[in-house]
Amino acid sequence: MRTSSETAGRSSTHYAFDSLHALPCGCVAAIYRTHPWDVQVVAVEARGPHCVHQQHEIGSVLGLEMGETDRLSR
Ligand SMILES: [Zn+2]
């Protein structure tokens, strides 16, 4: 739904799901690709039963990765 009164200056909500990755601790991380900067956001999607990392809560962002390899192929 789009309205005629969009909030100006808000352009950080363009996330596209990319892939899932299993972490060594048992957690599952989801990779999201942002547009238009082509930066990958790594977020915890599911927590492993034996994970000891307190920062691995569901929905927490672990870090950012630049999609340099993809950029070369475009
Ligand atoms: Zn973990």
N, CA, C, O and the ligand as a Tripos MOL2 file, in Angstrom:
@<TRIPOS>MOLECULE
protein
  297   295    75     0     0
PROTEIN
NO_CHARGES

@<TRIPOS>ATOM
      1 N           0.8520   -1.2050    0.0000 N.3       1 MET1
      2 CA          0.0000    0.0000    0.0000 C.3       1 MET1
      3 C           0.8820    1.2480    0.0000 C.2       1 MET1
      4 O           1.8000    1.3760    0.8110 O.2       1 MET1
      5 N           0.6030    2.1150   -0.8760 N.am      2 ARG2
      6 CA          1.3720    3.3490   -0.9470 C.3       2 ARG2
      7 C           0.4440    4.5270   -0.7480 C.2       2 ARG2
      8 O          -0.6610    4.5820   -1.2870 O.2       2 ARG2
      9 N           0.9120    5.4320    0.0150 N.am      3 THR3
     10 CA          0.1150    6.6340    0.2390 C.3       3 THR3
     11 C           0.7830    7.8160   -0.4410 C.2       3 THR3
     12 O           1.9440    7.7380   -0.8440 O.2       3 THR3
     13 N           0.0720    8.8700   -0.5600 N.am      4 SER4
     14 CA          0.6180   10.0520   -1.2270 C.3       4 SER4
     15 C           1.5110   10.8390   -0.2830 C.2       4 SER4
     16 O           2.1800   11.7820   -0.7050 O.2       4 SER4
     17 N           1.5280   10.4650    0.9820 N.am      5 SER5
     18 CA          2.3300   11.2050    1.9490 C.3       5 SER5
     19 C           3.4360   10.3190    2.4990 C.2       5 SER5
     20 O           3.4580    9.9960    3.6870 O.2       5 SER5
     21 N           4.3490    9.9330    1.6270 N.am      6 GLU6
     22 CA          5.4580    9.1010    2.0570 C.3       6 GLU6
     23 C           6.4270    9.9060    2.9160 C.2       6 GLU6
     24 O           6.6380   11.0990    2.6990 O.2       6 GLU6
     25 N           7.0100    9.2190    3.8950 N.am      7 THR7
     26 CA          7.9540    9.9000    4.7710 C.3       7 THR7
     27 C           9.2500   10.1900    4.0180 C.2       7 THR7
     28 O           9.8840    9.2780    3.4860 O.2       7 THR7
     29 N           9.6250   11.4170    3.9790 N.am      8 ALA8
     30 CA         10.8230   11.8160    3.2390 C.3       8 ALA8
     31 C          12.0800   11.3730    3.9770 C.2       8 ALA8
     32 O          12.1330   11.3890    5.2070 O.2       8 ALA8
     33 N          13.0800   10.9810    3.2140 N.am      9 GLY9
     34 CA         14.3660   10.6430    3.7980 C.3       9 GLY9
     35 C          14.4560    9.2290    4.3060 C.2       9 GLY9
     36 O          15.5010    8.8420    4.8300 O.2       9 GLY9
     37 N          13.4210    8.4480    4.1780 N.am     10 ARG10
     38 CA         13.4800    7.0630    4.6460 C.3      10 ARG10
     39 C          13.7430    6.1360    3.4710 C.2      10 ARG10
     40 O          12.8470    5.8730    2.6680 O.2      10 ARG10
     41 N          14.9670    5.6420    3.3700 N.am     11 SER11
     42 CA         15.2930    4.7780    2.2440 C.3      11 SER11
     43 C          16.0460    3.5350    2.7170 C.2      11 SER11
     44 O          16.7430    2.8990    1.9270 O.2      11 SER11
     45 N          15.9140    3.1870    3.9730 N.am     12 SER12
     46 CA         16.6970    2.0770    4.5250 C.3      12 SER12
     47 C          15.8430    0.8380    4.7560 C.2      12 SER12
     48 O          16.2340   -0.0390    5.5260 O.2      12 SER12
     49 N          14.7090    0.7480    4.1180 N.am     13 THR13
     50 CA         13.8020   -0.3690    4.3790 C.3      13 THR13
     51 C          13.7460   -1.3430    3.2140 C.2      13 THR13
     52 O          12.8380   -2.1720    3.1510 O.2      13 THR13
     53 N          14.7010   -1.2590    2.2860 N.am     14 HIS14
     54 CA         14.6750   -2.1350    1.1250 C.3      14 HIS14
     55 C          15.5540   -3.3530    1.3830 C.2      14 HIS14
     56 O          16.7200   -3.3860    0.9890 O.2      14 HIS14
     57 N          14.9890   -4.3380    2.0380 N.am     15 TYR15
     58 CA         15.7130   -5.5730    2.3260 C.3      15 TYR15
     59 C          15.1280   -6.6950    1.4830 C.2      15 TYR15
     60 O          13.9120   -6.8310    1.3480 O.2      15 TYR15
     61 N          16.0160   -7.4860    0.9250 N.am     16 ALA16
     62 CA         15.5790   -8.6450    0.1580 C.3      16 ALA16
     63 C          16.2550   -9.8820    0.7270 C.2      16 ALA16
     64 O          17.4770   -9.9200    0.8680 O.2      16 ALA16
     65 N          15.4620  -10.8900    1.0540 N.am     17 PHE17
     66 CA         16.0260  -12.1130    1.6020 C.3      17 PHE17
     67 C          16.9190  -12.7860    0.5750 C.2      17 PHE17
     68 O          16.5500  -12.9070   -0.5930 O.2      17 PHE17
     69 N          18.0940  -13.2250    1.0110 N.am     18 ASP18
     70 CA         19.0460  -13.8270    0.0740 C.3      18 ASP18
     71 C          19.2060  -15.3200    0.3350 C.2      18 ASP18
     72 O          18.9190  -16.1330   -0.5430 O.2      18 ASP18
     73 N          19.6600  -15.6900    1.5240 N.am     19 SER19
     74 CA         19.9180  -17.1080    1.7840 C.3      19 SER19
     75 C          20.0570  -17.3400    3.2780 C.2      19 SER19
     76 O          20.1610  -16.3940    4.0600 O.2      19 SER19
     77 N          20.0570  -18.6100    3.6650 N.am     20 LEU20
     78 CA         20.2540  -18.9990    5.0530 C.3      20 LEU20
     79 C          21.6090  -19.6770    5.2070 C.2      20 LEU20
     80 O          22.0750  -20.3720    4.3030 O.2      20 LEU20
     81 N          22.2350  -19.4680    6.3600 N.am     21 HIS21
     82 CA         23.5300  -20.0950    6.6170 C.3      21 HIS21
     83 C          23.5450  -20.6410    8.0390 C.2      21 HIS21
     84 O          23.1230  -19.9650    8.9770 O.2      21 HIS21
     85 N          24.0320  -21.8600    8.1890 N.am     22 ALA22
     86 CA         24.1710  -22.4560    9.5160 C.3      22 ALA22
     87 C          25.4790  -21.9930   10.1400 C.2      22 ALA22
     88 O          26.5300  -22.0390    9.5010 O.2      22 ALA22
     89 N          25.4110  -21.5560   11.3670 N.am     23 LEU23
     90 CA         26.6040  -21.1100   12.0700 C.3      23 LEU23
     91 C          27.2080  -22.2750   12.8430 C.2      23 LEU23
     92 O          26.5020  -23.2290   13.1690 O.2      23 LEU23
     93 N          28.5070  -22.2140   13.1410 N.am     24 PRO24
     94 CA         29.1720  -23.3060   13.8810 C.3      24 PRO24
     95 C          28.5270  -23.5820   15.2380 C.2      24 PRO24
     96 O          28.6120  -24.7000   15.7470 O.2      24 PRO24
     97 N          27.8960  -22.5930   15.8140 N.am     25 CYS25
     98 CA         27.3020  -22.7720   17.1350 C.3      25 CYS25
     99 C          25.9300  -23.4220   17.0690 C.2      25 CYS25
    100 O          25.3450  -23.7400   18.1040 O.2      25 CYS25
    101 N          25.4080  -23.6240   15.8600 N.am     26 GLY26
    102 CA         24.1000  -24.2380   15.7250 C.3      26 GLY26
    103 C          22.9980  -23.2730   15.3600 C.2      26 GLY26
    104 O          21.8900  -23.6890   15.0210 O.2      26 GLY26
    105 N          23.2890  -22.0010   15.4250 N.am     27 CYS27
    106 CA         22.3020  -21.0020   15.0290 C.3      27 CYS27
    107 C          22.1780  -20.9670   13.5030 C.2      27 CYS27
    108 O          23.0490  -21.4460   12.7770 O.2      27 CYS27
    109 N          21.0870  -20.3960   13.0520 N.am     28 VAL28
    110 CA         20.8820  -20.2120   11.6220 C.3      28 VAL28
    111 C          20.8070  -18.7160   11.3510 C.2      28 VAL28
    112 O          19.9890  -18.0030   11.9330 O.2      28 VAL28
    113 N          21.6700  -18.2560   10.4620 N.am     29 ALA29
    114 CA         21.7000  -16.8470   10.1200 C.3      29 ALA29
    115 C          21.0850  -16.6360    8.7510 C.2      29 ALA29
    116 O          21.2870  -17.4350    7.8370 O.2      29 ALA29
    117 N          20.3470  -15.5750    8.6200 N.am     30 ALA30
    118 CA         19.7420  -15.2170    7.3370 C.3      30 ALA30
    119 C          20.5050  -14.0480    6.7320 C.2      30 ALA30
    120 O          20.8590  -13.0870    7.4160 O.2      30 ALA30
    121 N          20.7460  -14.1550    5.4410 N.am     31 ILE31
    122 CA         21.4240  -13.0830    4.7230 C.3      31 ILE31
    123 C          20.3740  -12.2550    3.9880 C.2      31 ILE31
    124 O          19.5750  -12.7790    3.2120 O.2      31 ILE31
    125 N          20.3980  -10.9610    4.2500 N.am     32 TYR32
    126 CA         19.5040  -10.0570    3.5320 C.3      32 TYR32
    127 C          20.3350   -9.0950    2.7080 C.2      32 TYR32
    128 O          21.3750   -8.6100    3.1530 O.2      32 TYR32
    129 N          19.8650   -8.8270    1.5100 N.am     33 ARG33
    130 CA         20.5680   -7.9080    0.6390 C.3      33 ARG33
    131 C          19.8090   -6.5880    0.6110 C.2      33 ARG33
    132 O          18.5930   -6.5530    0.4210 O.2      33 ARG33
    133 N          20.5370   -5.5300    0.8000 N.am     34 THR34
    134 CA         19.9050   -4.2210    0.8190 C.3      34 THR34
    135 C          20.0550   -3.5450   -0.5340 C.2      34 THR34
    136 O          21.0180   -3.7820   -1.2640 O.2      34 THR34
    137 N          19.1070   -2.7190   -0.8450 N.am     35 HIS35
    138 CA         19.1520   -1.9650   -2.0910 C.3      35 HIS35
    139 C          19.0970   -0.4870   -1.7740 C.2      35 HIS35
    140 O          18.4390   -0.1100   -0.8040 O.2      35 HIS35
    141 N          19.7460    0.3620   -2.5300 N.am     36 PRO36
    142 CA         20.5090    0.0130   -3.7420 C.3      36 PRO36
    143 C          21.9990   -0.1640   -3.4940 C.2      36 PRO36
    144 O          22.7740   -0.1700   -4.4500 O.2      36 PRO36
    145 N          22.4240   -0.3070   -2.2510 N.am     37 TRP37
    146 CA         23.8630   -0.3010   -1.9530 C.3      37 TRP37
    147 C          24.5110   -1.6620   -2.1130 C.2      37 TRP37
    148 O          25.7380   -1.7610   -2.1130 O.2      37 TRP37
    149 N          23.7050   -2.7270   -2.2500 N.am     38 ASP38
    150 CA         24.2440   -4.0670   -2.4210 C.3      38 ASP38
    151 C          25.0760   -4.4880   -1.2160 C.2      38 ASP38
    152 O          26.1350   -5.0980   -1.3660 O.2      38 ASP38
    153 N          24.5970   -4.1630   -0.0310 N.am     39 VAL39
    154 CA         25.2530   -4.5820    1.2000 C.3      39 VAL39
    155 C          24.4390   -5.7190    1.8060 C.2      39 VAL39
    156 O          23.2090   -5.6760    1.8320 O.2      39 VAL39
    157 N          25.1450   -6.7370    2.2920 N.am     40 GLN40
    158 CA         24.4660   -7.8830    2.8780 C.3      40 GLN40
    159 C          24.3880   -7.7220    4.3930 C.2      40 GLN40
    160 O          25.3820   -7.4220    5.0540 O.2      40 GLN40
    161 N          23.1870   -7.9260    4.9260 N.am     41 VAL41
    162 CA         22.9810   -7.8660    6.3670 C.3      41 VAL41
    163 C          22.8170   -9.2870    6.8860 C.2      41 VAL41
    164 O          22.0200  -10.0610    6.3540 O.2      41 VAL41
    165 N          23.5740   -9.6280    7.9280 N.am     42 VAL42
    166 CA         23.5020  -10.9680    8.5090 C.3      42 VAL42
    167 C          22.7210  -10.8830    9.8140 C.2      42 VAL42
    168 O          23.1350  -10.1970   10.7480 O.2      42 VAL42
    169 N          21.5960  -11.5780    9.8750 N.am     43 ALA43
    170 CA         20.7610  -11.5510   11.0650 C.3      43 ALA43
    171 C          20.4800  -12.9690   11.5400 C.2      43 ALA43
    172 O          20.4080  -13.8970   10.7360 O.2      43 ALA43
    173 N          20.3240  -13.1300   12.8360 N.am     44 VAL44
    174 CA         20.0290  -14.4530   13.4000 C.3      44 VAL44
    175 C          18.5560  -14.7730   13.1620 C.2      44 VAL44
    176 O          17.6680  -14.0240   13.5680 O.2      44 VAL44
    177 N          18.3190  -15.8870   12.5050 N.am     45 GLU45
    178 CA         16.9580  -16.2960   12.1770 C.3      45 GLU45
    179 C          16.4380  -17.3410   13.1640 C.2      45 GLU45
    180 O          15.2490  -17.3550   13.4810 O.2      45 GLU45
    181 N          17.3150  -18.2090   13.6470 N.am     46 ALA46
    182 CA         16.9320  -19.2230   14.6180 C.3      46 ALA46
    183 C          18.1130  -19.4890   15.5330 C.2      46 ALA46
    184 O          19.2620  -19.4780   15.0910 O.2      46 ALA46
    185 N          17.8370  -19.7240   16.7890 N.am     47 ARG47
    186 CA         18.9180  -19.9350   17.7350 C.3      47 ARG47
    187 C          19.1280  -21.4190   17.9990 C.2      47 ARG47
    188 O          18.1810  -22.1760   18.2110 O.2      47 ARG47
    189 N          20.3950  -21.8100   17.9800 N.am     48 GLY48
    190 CA         20.7270  -23.2050   18.2340 C.3      48 GLY48
    191 C          20.5060  -23.5520   19.6930 C.2      48 GLY48
    192 O          20.6720  -22.6980   20.5640 O.2      48 GLY48
    193 N          20.1310  -24.8080   19.9780 N.am     49 PRO49
    194 CA         19.8390  -25.2240   21.3560 C.3      49 PRO49
    195 C          21.0620  -25.2120   22.2600 C.2      49 PRO49
    196 O          20.9360  -25.1470   23.4830 O.2      49 PRO49
    197 N          22.2350  -25.2730   21.6630 N.am     50 HIS50
    198 CA         23.4650  -25.3190   22.4560 C.3      50 HIS50
    199 C          24.3230  -24.0760   22.2710 C.2      50 HIS50
    200 O          25.5030  -24.0700   22.6230 O.2      50 HIS50
    201 N          23.7350  -23.0330   21.7230 N.am     51 CYS51
    202 CA         24.5080  -21.8220   21.4670 C.3      51 CYS51
    203 C          24.8360  -21.1160   22.7770 C.2      51 CYS51
    204 O          23.9860  -20.9880   23.6580 O.2      51 CYS51
    205 N          26.0900  -20.6580   22.8920 N.am     52 VAL52
    206 CA         26.5350  -19.9890   24.1120 C.3      52 VAL52
    207 C          26.7500  -18.4860   23.8870 C.2      52 VAL52
    208 O          27.1940  -17.7710   24.7860 O.2      52 VAL52
    209 N          26.4310  -18.0250   22.6880 N.am     53 HIS53
    210 CA         26.6240  -16.6090   22.3760 C.3      53 HIS53
    211 C          25.3590  -15.8270   22.7200 C.2      53 HIS53
    212 O          24.3100  -16.0110   22.1030 O.2      53 HIS53
    213 N          25.4770  -14.9790   23.6850 N.am     54 GLN54
    214 CA         24.2900  -14.2380   24.1290 C.3      54 GLN54
    215 C          23.7830  -13.2700   23.0700 C.2      54 GLN54
    216 O          22.6060  -12.9070   23.0610 O.2      54 GLN54
    217 N          24.6810  -12.8520   22.1750 N.am     55 GLN55
    218 CA         24.2430  -11.8950   21.1590 C.3      55 GLN55
    219 C          23.4800  -12.5600   20.0210 C.2      55 GLN55
    220 O          22.9580  -11.8760   19.1400 O.2      55 GLN55
    221 N          23.4120  -13.8890   20.0330 N.am     56 HIS56
    222 CA         22.7050  -14.6010   18.9720 C.3      56 HIS56
    223 C          21.2180  -14.7290   19.2980 C.2      56 HIS56
    224 O          20.6860  -15.8370   19.3660 O.2      56 HIS56
    225 N          20.5740  -13.6360   19.4920 N.am     57 GLU57
    226 CA         19.1350  -13.6700   19.7180 C.3      57 GLU57
    227 C          18.4290  -13.5320   18.3740 C.2      57 GLU57
    228 O          18.9360  -12.8960   17.4500 O.2      57 GLU57
    229 N          17.2610  -14.1330   18.2840 N.am     58 ILE58
    230 CA         16.5300  -14.1150   17.0260 C.3      58 ILE58
    231 C          16.2020  -12.6700   16.6480 C.2      58 ILE58
    232 O          15.6250  -11.9090   17.4250 O.2      58 ILE58
    233 N          16.5920  -12.3320   15.4280 N.am     59 GLY59
    234 CA         16.3130  -11.0010   14.9350 C.3      59 GLY59
    235 C          17.4700  -10.0350   15.0930 C.2      59 GLY59
    236 O          17.4440   -8.9400   14.5300 O.2      59 GLY59
    237 N          18.4930  -10.4270   15.8580 N.am     60 SER60
    238 CA         19.6200   -9.5300   16.0530 C.3      60 SER60
    239 C          20.5390   -9.5520   14.8320 C.2      60 SER60
    240 O          20.7180  -10.5870   14.1880 O.2      60 SER60
    241 N          21.1090   -8.4060   14.5330 N.am     61 VAL61
    242 CA         21.9880   -8.2840   13.3780 C.3      61 VAL61
    243 C          23.4220   -8.5540   13.8130 C.2      61 VAL61
    244 O          23.9330   -7.9150   14.7320 O.2      61 VAL61
    245 N          24.0620   -9.5040   13.1470 N.am     62 LEU62
    246 CA         25.4330   -9.8700   13.4960 C.3      62 LEU62
    247 C          26.4470   -8.9820   12.7980 C.2      62 LEU62
    248 O          27.5150   -8.7120   13.3470 O.2      62 LEU62
    249 N          26.1330   -8.5310   11.6120 N.am     63 GLY63
    250 CA         27.1060   -7.7090   10.9190 C.3      63 GLY63
    251 C          26.6740   -7.4080    9.5030 C.2      63 GLY63
    252 O          25.6000   -7.8100    9.0560 O.2      63 GLY63
    253 N          27.5320   -6.6950    8.8120 N.am     64 LEU64
    254 CA         27.2780   -6.3280    7.4310 C.3      64 LEU64
    255 C          28.3780   -6.8920    6.5480 C.2      64 LEU64
    256 O          29.5350   -6.9890    6.9590 O.2      64 LEU64
    257 N          28.0090   -7.2570    5.3520 N.am     65 GLU65
    258 CA         29.0070   -7.7400    4.4050 C.3      65 GLU65
    259 C          28.7870   -7.0410    3.0770 C.2      65 GLU65
    260 O          27.6630   -6.9190    2.5890 O.2      65 GLU65
    261 N          29.8790   -6.5910    2.5170 N.am     66 MET66
    262 CA         29.7840   -5.9530    1.2140 C.3      66 MET66
    263 C          29.7590   -7.0220    0.1300 C.2      66 MET66
    264 O          30.5630   -7.9540    0.1510 O.2      66 MET66
    265 N          28.8410   -6.8870   -0.8110 N.am     67 GLY67
    266 CA         28.7300   -7.8730   -1.8760 C.3      67 GLY67
    267 C          29.7000   -7.6170   -3.0040 C.2      67 GLY67
    268 O          29.2980   -7.3240   -4.1290 O.2      67 GLY67
    269 N          30.9750   -7.7280   -2.7010 N.am     68 GLU68
    270 CA         31.9830   -7.4020   -3.7080 C.3      68 GLU68
    271 C          32.0580   -8.4640   -4.7990 C.2      68 GLU68
    272 O          32.2990   -8.1500   -5.9650 O.2      68 GLU68
    273 N          31.8500   -9.7270   -4.4130 N.am     69 THR69
    274 CA         31.9580  -10.7780   -5.4120 C.3      69 THR69
    275 C          30.8060  -10.6840   -6.4180 C.2      69 THR69
    276 O          30.9920  -10.9140   -7.6130 O.2      69 THR69
    277 N          29.6370  -10.3480   -5.9250 N.am     70 ASP70
    278 CA         28.5020  -10.2070   -6.8320 C.3      70 ASP70
    279 C          28.6720   -9.0040   -7.7400 C.2      70 ASP70
    280 O          28.2550   -9.0080   -8.8980 O.2      70 ASP70
    281 N          29.2840   -7.9930   -7.1940 N.am     71 ARG71
    282 CA         29.4180   -6.7640   -7.9580 C.3      71 ARG71
    283 C          30.2770   -6.9710   -9.2100 C.2      71 ARG71
    284 O          30.0630   -6.3240  -10.2360 O.2      71 ARG71
    285 N          31.2500   -7.8810   -9.1100 N.am     72 LEU72
    286 CA         32.1330   -8.1080  -10.2400 C.3      72 LEU72
    287 C          31.4160   -8.8170  -11.3980 C.2      72 LEU72
    288 O          31.7910   -8.6700  -12.5610 O.2      72 LEU72
    289 N          30.3950   -9.5760  -11.0570 N.am     73 SER73
    290 CA         29.7370  -10.3820  -12.0770 C.3      73 SER73
    291 C          28.5760   -9.6520  -12.7400 C.2      73 SER73
    292 O          27.9020  -10.2140  -13.6030 O.2      73 SER73
    293 N          28.3400   -8.4160  -12.3460 N.am     74 ARG74
    294 CA         27.2230   -7.6900  -12.9430 C.3      74 ARG74
    295 C          27.6770   -6.7110  -14.0020 C.2      74 ARG74
    296 O          26.8500   -6.0220  -14.6000 O.2      74 ARG74
    297 ZN         24.7730  -18.9440   18.0290 Zn       75 ZN75
@<TRIPOS>BOND
     1     1     2 1
     2     2     3 1
     3     3     4 2
     4     3     5 am
     5     5     6 1
     6     6     7 1
     7     7     8 2
     8     7     9 am
     9     9    10 1
    10    10    11 1
    11    11    12 2
    12    11    13 am
    13    13    14 1
    14    14    15 1
    15    15    16 2
    16    15    17 am
    17    17    18 1
    18    18    19 1
    19    19    20 2
    20    19    21 am
    21    21    22 1
    22    22    23 1
    23    23    24 2
    24    23    25 am
    25    25    26 1
    26    26    27 1
    27    27    28 2
    28    27    29 am
    29    29    30 1
    30    30    31 1
    31    31    32 2
    32    31    33 am
    33    33    34 1
    34    34    35 1
    35    35    36 2
    36    35    37 am
    37    37    38 1
    38    38    39 1
    39    39    40 2
    40    39    41 am
    41    41    42 1
    42    42    43 1
    43    43    44 2
    44    43    45 am
    45    45    46 1
    46    46    47 1
    47    47    48 2
    48    47    49 am
    49    49    50 1
    50    50    51 1
    51    51    52 2
    52    51    53 am
    53    53    54 1
    54    54    55 1
    55    55    56 2
    56    55    57 am
    57    57    58 1
    58    58    59 1
    59    59    60 2
    60    59    61 am
    61    61    62 1
    62    62    63 1
    63    63    64 2
    64    63    65 am
    65    65    66 1
    66    66    67 1
    67    67    68 2
    68    67    69 am
    69    69    70 1
    70    70    71 1
    71    71    72 2
    72    71    73 am
    73    73    74 1
    74    74    75 1
    75    75    76 2
    76    75    77 am
    77    77    78 1
    78    78    79 1
    79    79    80 2
    80    79    81 am
    81    81    82 1
    82    82    83 1
    83    83    84 2
    84    83    85 am
    85    85    86 1
    86    86    87 1
    87    87    88 2
    88    87    89 am
    89    89    90 1
    90    90    91 1
    91    91    92 2
    92    91    93 am
    93    93    94 1
    94    94    95 1
    95    95    96 2
    96    95    97 am
    97    97    98 1
    98    98    99 1
    99    99   100 2
   100    99   101 am
   101   101   102 1
   102   102   103 1
   103   103   104 2
   104   103   105 am
   105   105   106 1
   106   106   107 1
   107   107   108 2
   108   107   109 am
   109   109   110 1
   110   110   111 1
   111   111   112 2
   112   111   113 am
   113   113   114 1
   114   114   115 1
   115   115   116 2
   116   115   117 am
   117   117   118 1
   118   118   119 1
   119   119   120 2
   120   119   121 am
   121   121   122 1
   122   122   123 1
   123   123   124 2
   124   123   125 am
   125   125   126 1
   126   126   127 1
   127   127   128 2
   128   127   129 am
   129   129   130 1
   130   130   131 1
   131   131   132 2
   132   131   133 am
   133   133   134 1
   134   134   135 1
   135   135   136 2
   136   135   137 am
   137   137   138 1
   138   138   139 1
   139   139   140 2
   140   139   141 am
   141   141   142 1
   142   142   143 1
   143   143   144 2
   144   143   145 am
   145   145   146 1
   146   146   147 1
   147   147   148 2
   148   147   149 am
   149   149   150 1
   150   150   151 1
   151   151   152 2
   152   151   153 am
   153   153   154 1
   154   154   155 1
   155   155   156 2
   156   155   157 am
   157   157   158 1
   158   158   159 1
   159   159   160 2
   160   159   161 am
   161   161   162 1
   162   162   163 1
   163   163   164 2
   164   163   165 am
   165   165   166 1
   166   166   167 1
   167   167   168 2
   168   167   169 am
   169   169   170 1
   170   170   171 1
   171   171   172 2
   172   171   173 am
   173   173   174 1
   174   174   175 1
   175   175   176 2
   176   175   177 am
   177   177   178 1
   178   178   179 1
   179   179   180 2
   180   179   181 am
   181   181   182 1
   182   182   183 1
   183   183   184 2
   184   183   185 am
   185   185   186 1
   186   186   187 1
   187   187   188 2
   188   187   189 am
   189   189   190 1
   190   190   191 1
   191   191   192 2
   192   191   193 am
   193   193   194 1
   194   194   195 1
   195   195   196 2
   196   195   197 am
   197   197   198 1
   198   198   199 1
   199   199   200 2
   200   199   201 am
   201   201   202 1
   202   202   203 1
   203   203   204 2
   204   203   205 am
   205   205   206 1
   206   206   207 1
   207   207   208 2
   208   207   209 am
   209   209   210 1
   210   210   211 1
   211   211   212 2
   212   211   213 am
   213   213   214 1
   214   214   215 1
   215   215   216 2
   216   215   217 am
   217   217   218 1
   218   218   219 1
   219   219   220 2
   220   219   221 am
   221   221   222 1
   222   222   223 1
   223   223   224 2
   224   223   225 am
   225   225   226 1
   226   226   227 1
   227   227   228 2
   228   227   229 am
   229   229   230 1
   230   230   231 1
   231   231   232 2
   232   231   233 am
   233   233   234 1
   234   234   235 1
   235   235   236 2
   236   235   237 am
   237   237   238 1
   238   238   239 1
   239   239   240 2
   240   239   241 am
   241   241   242 1
   242   242   243 1
   243   243   244 2
   244   243   245 am
   245   245   246 1
   246   246   247 1
   247   247   248 2
   248   247   249 am
   249   249   250 1
   250   250   251 1
   251   251   252 2
   252   251   253 am
   253   253   254 1
   254   254   255 1
   255   255   256 2
   256   255   257 am
   257   257   258 1
   258   258   259 1
   259   259   260 2
   260   259   261 am
   261   261   262 1
   262   262   263 1
   263   263   264 2
   264   263   265 am
   265   265   266 1
   266   266   267 1
   267   267   268 2
   268   267   269 am
   269   269   270 1
   270   270   271 1
   271   271   272 2
   272   271   273 am
   273   273   274 1
   274   274   275 1
   275   275   276 2
   276   275   277 am
   277   277   278 1
   278   278   279 1
   279   279   280 2
   280   279   281 am
   281   281   282 1
   282   282   283 1
   283   283   284 2
   284   283   285 am
   285   285   286 1
   286   286   287 1
   287   287   288 2
   288   287   289 am
   289   289   290 1
   290   290   291 1
   291   291   292 2
   292   291   293 am
   293   293   294 1
   294   294   295 1
   295   295   296 2
@<TRIPOS>SUBSTRUCTURE
     1 MET1         2 RESIDUE 1 A MET
     2 ARG2         6 RESIDUE 1 A ARG
     3 THR3        10 RESIDUE 1 A THR
     4 SER4        14 RESIDUE 1 A SER
     5 SER5        18 RESIDUE 1 A SER
     6 GLU6        22 RESIDUE 1 A GLU
     7 THR7        26 RESIDUE 1 A THR
     8 ALA8        30 RESIDUE 1 A ALA
     9 GLY9        34 RESIDUE 1 A GLY
    10 ARG10       38 RESIDUE 1 A ARG
    11 SER11       42 RESIDUE 1 A SER
    12 SER12       46 RESIDUE 1 A SER
    13 THR13       50 RESIDUE 1 A THR
    14 HIS14       54 RESIDUE 1 A HIS
    15 TYR15       58 RESIDUE 1 A TYR
    16 ALA16       62 RESIDUE 1 A ALA
    17 PHE17       66 RESIDUE 1 A PHE
    18 ASP18       70 RESIDUE 1 A ASP
    19 SER19       74 RESIDUE 1 A SER
    20 LEU20       78 RESIDUE 1 A LEU
    21 HIS21       82 RESIDUE 1 A HIS
    22 ALA22       86 RESIDUE 1 A ALA
    23 LEU23       90 RESIDUE 1 A LEU
    24 PRO24       94 RESIDUE 1 A PRO
    25 CYS25       98 RESIDUE 1 A CYS
    26 GLY26      102 RESIDUE 1 A GLY
    27 CYS27      106 RESIDUE 1 A CYS
    28 VAL28      110 RESIDUE 1 A VAL
    29 ALA29      114 RESIDUE 1 A ALA
    30 ALA30      118 RESIDUE 1 A ALA
    31 ILE31      122 RESIDUE 1 A ILE
    32 TYR32      126 RESIDUE 1 A TYR
    33 ARG33      130 RESIDUE 1 A ARG
    34 THR34      134 RESIDUE 1 A THR
    35 HIS35      138 RESIDUE 1 A HIS
    36 PRO36      142 RESIDUE 1 A PRO
    37 TRP37      146 RESIDUE 1 A TRP
    38 ASP38      150 RESIDUE 1 A ASP
    39 VAL39      154 RESIDUE 1 A VAL
    40 GLN40      158 RESIDUE 1 A GLN
    41 VAL41      162 RESIDUE 1 A VAL
    42 VAL42      166 RESIDUE 1 A VAL
    43 ALA43      170 RESIDUE 1 A ALA
    44 VAL44      174 RESIDUE 1 A VAL
    45 GLU45      178 RESIDUE 1 A GLU
    46 ALA46      182 RESIDUE 1 A ALA
    47 ARG47      186 RESIDUE 1 A ARG
    48 GLY48      190 RESIDUE 1 A GLY
    49 PRO49      194 RESIDUE 1 A PRO
    50 HIS50      198 RESIDUE 1 A HIS
    51 CYS51      202 RESIDUE 1 A CYS
    52 VAL52      206 RESIDUE 1 A VAL
    53 HIS53      210 RESIDUE 1 A HIS
    54 GLN54      214 RESIDUE 1 A GLN
    55 GLN55      218 RESIDUE 1 A GLN
    56 HIS56      222 RESIDUE 1 A HIS
    57 GLU57      226 RESIDUE 1 A GLU
    58 ILE58      230 RESIDUE 1 A ILE
    59 GLY59      234 RESIDUE 1 A GLY
    60 SER60      238 RESIDUE 1 A SER
    61 VAL61      242 RESIDUE 1 A VAL
    62 LEU62      246 RESIDUE 1 A LEU
    63 GLY63      250 RESIDUE 1 A GLY
    64 LEU64      254 RESIDUE 1 A LEU
    65 GLU65      258 RESIDUE 1 A GLU
    66 MET66      262 RESIDUE 1 A MET
    67 GLY67      266 RESIDUE 1 A GLY
    68 GLU68      270 RESIDUE 1 A GLU
    69 THR69      274 RESIDUE 1 A THR
    70 ASP70      278 RESIDUE 1 A ASP
    71 ARG71      282 RESIDUE 1 A ARG
    72 LEU72      286 RESIDUE 1 A LEU
    73 SER73      290 RESIDUE 1 A SER
    74 ARG74      294 RESIDUE 1 A ARG
    75 ZN75       297 GROUP 0 **** ****
